[in-house]
């Protein structure tokens, strides 16, 4: 089968590799659509970050070159011995988390914090930028006919957003601000709408992303036009109940902290590539609390139910659809060069 494999920085090859089989406990899926994630893009321009290059991953026993892609949907075409939760023909999405099941985090049920945690499509095990993938049964979630395969490819990134909001102290009617409206930031806006936020502010510089945030119902504040902290306090009457930091830019974290009210909360959703100095007194003197989340756990079913109700709409978030053999030039490179792109989906189908 055809598959896109990572060999090194800016070195992705579309290759013919052995088609996977549904061994015991495995489900073989014919891939319909796979999204290009920010993590994929980081691996492309600056990897390896999560990809095991010199030493094999402890759970997959694989190292580069690996098949990429972890945001995907497809149809079950074969099931291995012992598989009972899905059948041939089922429409599914994949929760691509590898966890050991034995470390302290796993024993607490917090599999996203596993000491050996890896992602299918980054740590090996196959991936969505291919014609087929064979995955463990527990990774597979069925989607109803009312959720399209394109919509299904958004379940994984939407799970990050919903998990961030569910992990926060948000209450129905609260006011929230989202710093950064890339794909995850936009999905956080959707998750906040679904969770009952009464006012959602979005802090963003990019004209294209500002329009997307407004289209989803957020009130946009451009930091080039306003003192962001002052403006949020003015509009909310004392500060936002919760701020979501989704940029990974150190100065923005300070703004996020200062934008919240007394006893407000700051949720860090992004990955920071360098240290982010803060003033602890900005937390202490206002009794604010700050926490972070990584990935998600136990939220895929909830995301799928919300999609049935119209949340996380693909028609507003997907900006480009391409073939697998176009993935590098019109996918990865496009995301680097075209500022109007939000989410690009790739299909291996002719």
C-alpha positions in Angstrom: 0.0 0.0 0.0 1.0 3.7 -0.3 2.1 5.5 2.9 3.7 8.8 3.8 6.7 8.1 6.0 9.0 10.5 8.0 12.7 10.0 7.4 14.0 13.3 8.8 13.5 17.1 8.8 11.6 18.1 5.6 12.1 14.5 4.4 8.8 12.8 3.9 8.5 10.0 1.4 5.4 8.5 -0.2 6.4 4.9 -0.3 5.0 1.4 -1.1 5.1 -0.6 2.1 3.5 -3.9 3.4 -0.2 -3.6 4.0 -1.0 -4.3 7.7 -3.2 -7.2 8.7 -5.8 -7.6 11.5 -3.9 -9.8 13.9 -5.3 -10.9 17.2 -7.1 -8.0 19.0 -6.5 -5.7 16.0 -8.9 -3.8 13.7 -7.9 -3.1 10.1 -9.3 0.2 8.8 -9.4 1.6 5.3 -8.5 5.3 5.8 -10.9 7.9 4.4 -9.5 11.2 5.7 -6.6 12.2 7.9 -5.9 15.7 9.2 -2.4 17.3 9.3 -1.8 18.2 12.9 0.4 20.9 14.4 2.5 18.1 15.8 3.0 16.7 12.4 4.1 20.1 11.1 6.6 20.5 14.0 8.1 17.1 13.1 8.3 18.1 9.5 10.2 21.3 10.1 12.1 20.6 13.4 11.8 16.9 14.3 12.4 14.5 15.7 10.3 15.7 18.7 8.0 12.8 19.5 9.3 10.5 16.7 11.8 7.9 17.9 14.8 8.2 15.6 17.8 6.4 17.1 16.1 4.3 19.7 12.9 2.3 19.2 9.8 3.5 21.1 9.3 1.3 24.2 5.7 0.3 23.3 5.7 0.1 19.5 9.3 -1.2 19.2 9.6 1.0 16.1 11.8 3.9 15.1 12.1 6.1 12.1 11.1 5.9 9.3 7.5 5.8 10.5 4.1 6.3 8.9 2.7 9.7 10.0 -0.9 10.8 10.7 -3.0 10.4 13.8 -6.2 12.4 13.1 -8.1 9.9 11.0 -11.4 8.3 10.1 -12.2 5.2 8.0 -14.1 2.0 7.6 -13.5 -1.4 9.2 -12.4 -3.9 6.6 -11.1 -6.7 8.7 -11.2 -7.7 12.4 -8.7 -9.9 14.3 -9.4 -12.8 16.6 -11.2 -11.8 19.8 -12.5 -8.4 18.5 -16.1 -7.9 19.6 -16.8 -4.2 19.8 -16.8 -3.5 16.0 -17.6 -5.4 12.9 -16.8 -5.2 9.2 -18.2 -2.1 7.6 -18.4 0.0 10.7 -17.5 3.7 10.3 -14.9 4.6 12.9 -12.3 7.0 14.2 -9.1 6.2 16.1 -8.0 7.4 19.5 -4.2 7.1 18.7 -2.7 6.9 22.3 -0.3 4.2 23.2 -0.1 3.6 27.0 1.7 0.9 29.0 -1.1 0.2 31.4 1.2 -0.5 34.3 2.8 2.8 35.4 1.3 4.9 38.3 -0.5 7.2 35.9 -2.1 4.3 33.9 -3.1 2.6 37.2 -5.0 5.8 38.1 -6.7 5.7 34.7 -4.8 8.7 33.5 -3.5 7.0 30.3 -2.6 10.3 28.6 0.0 10.8 31.3 1.6 7.4 30.8 5.4 7.4 31.4 5.9 5.7 28.0 3.0 7.4 26.2 3.2 7.7 22.5 0.9 8.4 19.5 0.2 6.2 16.6 1.5 8.1 13.6 4.3 9.6 15.6 5.7 6.7 17.7 5.1 4.1 15.0 2.3 1.5 14.8 1.2 2.7 11.4 -0.7 6.0 10.7 -3.4 7.8 8.9 -1.4 9.0 6.0 -1.7 5.6 4.4 -4.3 3.5 2.7 -4.8 1.2 5.7 -4.0 1.0 9.4 -4.4 -1.8 11.9 -4.9 -0.7 15.4 -5.8 -2.2 18.8 -9.5 -2.6 19.4 -9.6 -0.3 22.3 -8.4 2.6 20.1 -11.5 2.4 17.8 -14.6 4.4 18.3 -17.7 4.0 16.0 -19.3 7.1 14.5 -22.9 7.3 13.4 -24.0 7.9 9.8 -24.8 11.5 10.7 -21.1 12.2 11.3 -19.2 12.4 8.0 -15.8 10.9 7.5 -14.4 14.4 7.1 -16.1 15.4 10.4 -14.6 12.2 11.9 -11.1 13.3 11.1 -11.7 16.3 13.5 -12.6 14.1 16.5 -9.0 13.8 17.7 -8.1 17.5 17.7 -11.6 18.3 19.0 -10.9 15.9 21.9 -7.9 18.1 23.0 -10.2 21.2 23.1 -13.1 19.5 24.9 -10.7 17.9 27.4 -9.2 21.3 28.1 -12.6 22.8 28.8 -13.9 19.9 30.8 -10.7 20.0 32.9 -11.3 23.6 33.8 -13.5 25.1 36.4 -15.9 26.6 33.8 -19.5 26.9 34.8 -22.5 27.6 32.6 -22.7 31.4 32.0 -19.0 32.0 32.6 -16.9 34.4 30.5 -13.8 32.9 28.8 -11.0 34.2 26.7 -8.9 32.1 24.2 -5.4 33.3 23.4 -4.5 32.1 19.9 -7.0 30.8 17.3 -5.1 28.2 15.3 -6.9 24.9 14.8 -6.9 24.0 18.6 -7.9 27.5 19.7 -10.8 27.5 17.3 -11.9 24.1 18.6 -11.6 25.4 22.2 -14.1 28.1 21.1 -16.5 25.4 20.0 -16.0 23.4 23.2 -16.7 26.6 25.2 -20.0 27.1 23.3 -21.0 23.5 23.9 -20.2 23.9 27.6 -22.4 27.0 28.1 -19.9 29.9 28.2 -21.9 33.2 27.9 -19.1 35.3 26.4 -16.1 34.0 24.5 -13.3 36.4 23.6 -10.5 35.5 21.2 -7.1 37.2 21.1 -5.6 36.9 17.7 -3.3 38.9 15.3 -3.9 37.0 12.0 -6.7 38.5 9.8 -7.7 35.1 8.5 -7.9 33.5 11.9 -9.7 36.5 13.3 -12.4 35.9 10.7 -12.6 32.2 11.6 -13.0 33.0 15.3 -15.7 35.5 14.5 -17.5 33.0 12.3 -17.6 30.6 15.2 -19.1 33.3 17.5 -16.2 34.7 19.4 -15.6 38.3 20.2 -12.2 39.1 18.7 -9.6 41.4 20.3 -6.6 42.3 18.2 -3.5 42.9 20.3 -2.3 45.4 17.7 -5.3 47.6 18.4 -5.9 47.2 22.1 -4.1 46.7 25.4 -5.4 43.2 25.7 -5.5 42.8 29.5 -7.1 46.2 29.9 -9.7 45.6 27.2 -10.7 42.2 28.6 -11.2 43.6 32.1 -13.2 46.4 30.6 -15.5 44.2 28.5 -16.0 41.5 31.2 -16.4 43.8 34.1 -13.3 42.7 36.1 -11.7 40.0 34.1 -12.5 36.7 32.5 -13.5 33.7 34.6 -11.1 31.5 32.6 -8.3 32.1 30.1 -7.1 29.4 27.7 -3.5 29.9 26.5 -3.1 28.2 23.1 -0.1 30.0 21.5 2.9 28.6 23.3 4.4 32.2 23.3 5.8 33.2 26.7 4.6 36.9 26.8 1.1 35.7 26.0 1.0 33.5 29.1 1.5 36.6 31.2 -1.4 38.3 29.4 -3.5 35.3 29.9 -2.8 35.3 33.7 -3.5 39.1 34.0 -6.7 38.9 31.9 -8.5 36.8 34.5 -10.6 38.0 37.4 -9.9 37.5 41.1 -9.8 33.8 41.8 -9.9 33.2 38.0 -8.2 30.3 36.2 -5.6 30.0 33.5 -5.6 26.8 31.4 -2.4 26.1 29.5 -3.2 24.0 26.4 -0.1 24.7 24.3 3.3 23.2 24.3 6.1 25.7 25.0 9.4 25.4 23.2 11.2 27.6 25.7 10.9 28.9 29.3 8.1 31.3 30.0 8.9 33.5 33.0 5.9 34.6 35.1 5.4 36.7 38.2 4.0 34.4 40.9 2.5 37.3 42.7 0.1 37.8 39.8 -1.3 34.4 40.9 -0.9 34.8 44.6 -2.3 38.3 45.2 -5.5 37.5 43.2 -5.8 33.9 44.3 -5.8 32.8 40.7 -5.0 29.2 39.8 -3.1 27.9 36.8 -3.0 24.4 35.4 -2.1 22.6 32.1 -3.5 19.7 30.1 -1.8 17.3 27.7 -3.8 15.5 25.0 -7.0 14.0 26.4 -8.6 11.0 28.0 -12.1 9.5 28.0 -13.6 12.2 25.8 -14.0 10.7 22.3 -17.6 9.5 22.9 -18.6 13.0 24.1 -17.0 14.7 21.1 -18.8 12.4 18.7 -22.1 13.1 20.5 -21.5 16.9 20.2 -20.7 16.5 16.5 -24.1 14.9 16.1 -25.6 18.1 17.5 -23.6 20.3 15.1 -20.5 21.3 17.1 -17.0 21.4 15.7 -18.3 21.8 12.2 -16.0 20.6 9.4 -17.5 23.0 6.9 -16.2 25.9 9.0 -12.8 24.5 10.0 -11.5 22.5 7.0 -9.9 24.8 4.5 -8.4 22.3 2.1 -8.8 18.7 1.0 -6.0 16.9 -0.9 -4.8 13.5 -2.1 -2.0 11.6 -0.3 0.4 12.2 -3.1 -0.1 15.9 -2.7 0.4 15.9 1.1 3.9 17.4 1.1 3.6 20.2 -1.4 -0.1 21.1 -1.0 -0.4 20.1 2.7 2.7 20.5 4.9 4.3 23.3 2.7 0.9 25.0 2.3 0.5 25.2 6.1 3.9 26.9 6.3 3.3 29.4 3.5 -0.5 30.0 3.3 -1.8 31.9 6.3 -5.4 31.3 5.4 -5.1 27.6 6.0 -6.7 26.2 9.2 -7.1 22.4 8.8 -6.0 20.4 5.8 -7.4 16.9 5.3 -5.7 14.2 3.3 -7.3 11.2 1.6 -5.4 8.1 0.3 -8.3 7.4 -2.1 -7.7 8.0 -5.8 
